[in-house]
């Protein structure tokens, strides 16, 4: 199986279409950190015990075998684990890491004001680099909420200046636009002219980004990075309500649908090597079998799925 790779920009690196996410999981399948103590997990410098164990090293080695060269980490616990794991299992080729500044994105900082303080932002990037054991952040993910731009009409211009400064200083290579506030803010970020890629929730239960955000990014020559292929776990809960208990089959359905939308990168979370390999195989053979198509149709018709999608679409479009 050959992993497809696509260039980021005209002179950028060739990035694998699958990125291995850094999340580790609780016994019930929910991600660690956010679903344990969110405030503590997202505090700069906090390292939770148990991250980066033998199972994670095995996942890393499986990723190398599959040709994955993009790794996505969020919390400091994941960053620290990646550094340790890369030392234990050195990559056989060049890899690229996407991460974000801790405690500065989304709702972790009121109005995302810390991102506008160049001294604070530079110090956070340097701290992150030390934690990762790397010289540059390849993909610097910046996640905003609407309050930032509503609070300060010059916010995007000021943020863009800081991002450009980080690039000029050689601390980051590429900037990635991210948000949990939906279409309007995404479009503002993409129009700022400083971002090289966009990172967004994209799945068959949350497809709204395909209408305007993805085409806008494509027109600007930006990479499209998709996350939450499994509807953030809702896929399996919804499937269970209509008797679809085969989680592996449901995961294949979700990956095949998403692969057909042709994002440049799909961030895949996996608890073990079998899950990772299954998800990659699903992308390599995107046509759904009759059984998978029937399951997909059942999901799309069921009330729980329709309600889930309606909420997601309204929220993304600012209608909810």
N, C-alpha and C positions, 0 to 999 in steps of 0.2 A: 504494500500500500504506500503510495507516494503522497506526502502531504503537499497540497497546493500552497503556493506562496504568492503574495501580491506586493508590489512595491508601494511604499508610502511616499507619494510625491515623485517627481521626475528623477530625483537623484537619491531618494531615500532607500532604506534597507528593505529587503524582501522579508515580509512578515507572514508567518503561517496563518492559515484561515481559522485555525483553532488556537485559542489561548487557554492555558490551564489557570483556572481561578485559584486563589489562595485560601478560600474558606475551608475550614475543617468543621466537622458536624457532630451534633449531639446524637444520642441513641435514637431519638424520635425523628431524625432526619433534618431538623432545623439547624441552621448555621450557628457555630459557636460565637461567643463574643456578643454580638448584637442581641441574641436571644438569651443571654445569661445576665449580664449587667451592662447595658448599652453605654451608660455614662462612663463607667470605668474602662470598658473595652476600647473606647474611642478617646481616652485621655492620653496625651503625648507621654511617652516613656513607660506606659504600663505594659508589662509583658505577662500574659496569663500562662500558667504552667501547662505542660502537655502538648504544646504545639510542635510540629516538626519532628514527629517520632518516626519509627521504622516504616509505618504505612505511607507516610508522606514521602519519604525517600524513595520507596518503591514506585509511587506515582510519578515522581520526578524522572526516574529512570525509564519508566514506560513512556513518558512524554518524549524523551530523547529518541527512543526507538521509533516513535510515530512521526518524528520530524517536527514536533512543536518547538517553536523558538520564541514564543511570547508568553510571559507569565504576569499575572495580574494579582497584586496584593493591596489590601486596604489598611487594616489596623496594624499597629506596631507589632502585635504578636505575630502576625503573618509575615511582616517584613523581616523581623528577627529570625523567624523560622526559615525563610527562604535563604538568607545569608548562610546560616548554619548548614542547611541541606545542600547548598551549592558547593560548600567546602567538602561535605561528605561524598557527594556525587557530582564531581565537576562535569559541566556540559561538554560534549564532544565538538561543539560548534558555538558560534557567537549567539548569545541570547539577548532578548530585549524585555525590559520590565516596565509595566505600567503601574503607577502608584499615585497617591495623592497626599497633600499636606495634612497631617493629623490635626484635628480640632479646628480646622479653618473652613471646611466645606459644609454644604447643606445647612442643617439647623444646628450644627455644633458650635457655631459662633454667630452671635446676633448680627444680622445684616451682612454677614461675611466681611466684616470690616478688617479683620487681620490680613486678608489677602491684599489690601490696599497699602499696608505698611511694609515698604520694601525691606526695611531692616529685619522685621519679624519674618517676612516671607523667605528672604535669603537664608536666614538662620535655620528656618525649618527645613528648607531644601538641603542644606549642608548637614543637618542632623539626620535627615532621612538617608542621605548618601552614606554616612558613617554606619548607620544601622544596616543598610543593605550591603555594605562593603563594595560599593561601586563608585565610579568616578563621575558619572553623569546619569541623570534620570532620562531614560529613552522616551517614555510617554508620560507626561505630567498631567494628571487628571485633575480638572478644576470643576467641582460641583457647586452650583449656586441654587439659591431659592429666590423667588420673586422679590422678597423683602429687600434684597440688596439693591436692585435697580430702582425700586420705588422710593427707597430711603435717600438715594443719591443719584440725581439725573446724570451725573458725570461718571458714574460708577464704572461702566464698561470701558470708557476711554482710559481711566486711571488703572484699571486692572490690566488692560492691554499693554500699557506702558511698562508695567512691572513684569509681565510675561516676556515682553521683548527684551527687557534688561536681563532676565534670567537666561535667555537664549544667547545673548551677546556675551555674557560672562561664562558661557560653556557649562552651566549647571544643569540645563535641560536641553533636550534635542527637539522634542515636539510637544505641543500643547493640545490637550484633548478637552473639548467642551462637554460638560455633563450637567444634568439638572434633574430635580424631582418636581419641578414646577410646570412642566409641560411645554407645549409647542411654542407659545409666544416667547418665552425666555430662551429656548433653544435657538430660535431664529435670530434673536438679538445677539446671542453669542456667536453664531455663525457669520453674522454680518460684521463682526468686529474686525475681521481681517487678520487675527493673530493666531487662530486655531488651525491645527493641521488635521484634526480628526474629531469625530463626534461619537460619544458613548451613550447608548440609550437602551431602555427596556424595549425589547422587540420579540414578539411571539404571536401565535395565532389567536391568543386571547387578548392581546394588547398591540394591535397592528397600526395604530394611528400615526406613528412616525413615518410610515411609508407615504403618507399623503403629501407632506410638504418638507419635513425635516430632512429625510434621506435624499430627495431630489435636490434640495438646496445644497446639501453637503457634496453630492456628486457633481453638481454644476461648478462648485468651487474647487474641485479636485481633492476633496478631503476623504480620508479613510472613514468608513462606517463600521463601528464596533458595536455588536449586539450582545446584550446580556439578558439573563432571565428567560432562557429558552423554555424552561419548564414552568412558566407562569409563577415563578417564585414559590414552587411547591404546590400551588393550587391545582395544577394539572392532575396530580395523583389523588388529591381529595375529591375533586370533581369526578374523576374517573370512577372512584370507589362508589359514589352515589348511584351510578348506573351499571354497576357490576363489572367494571373494567379494572381488574385487580393486578394485571400484568404490568408492573411498573416499567420493566425493560421495554416492552412493546410501546407503551405510551411515550417513553423517552425518545424512542426511534421516530415515532410519528412527529413529535415536536421538533426534533432536529431536522428531519426531512423537509418539513414545512419551512423552517427558518432558512435552511440551506438553499431552498428554491428562491428566496428573496435576494440572494447574492450579497449579503454583507461581506465586508472585507475580512472581518475577524468575528468569531463567535467565542465568547468567554464561556468555558465549560467548567462546571463544578463537578467534582467526583469524590466519592468516599473511598474508592478502591480502583485498582488498575482495570478490572473487568468493566466497570462502568465507563471509564475513560475510553477504552478501546471500542466498546459498543457504540458510544456516541460518535466517535471518529468514523467507524464503519458506516453508520447511518448517513453521514454526509457524503461518503464515497459512492453510495448507491442511493441517490435521492428519490427514485421512483417508489411510491408506496405500493406494497403488496395489496391484494384484494382484502386481506384481513386488516391491514393497517388503515386502508381507506375506509373500511366499514367502521372501524373504531373512531376515526377522525370525524366521520359524518355523525355518529352517535353523540360524540362530545359537542359538536357544533349545534345539535338540535336540542340538547338537554337544557332545562330551565336554569340550573346552577351556572352553566357555562355562559348562557346569554346574559344573566345578571352580572356575572364577573366582567364580561366584556363591556357591557354598558357602563358600568362604574369606571372602568379603566379609560374608555374612550372619552367620556364626559370630563374626567379629571385631566386628561392630557390636553383636551381642547379648551380647558378653562370654563366648562359649563357646569361643574359640580362643586 
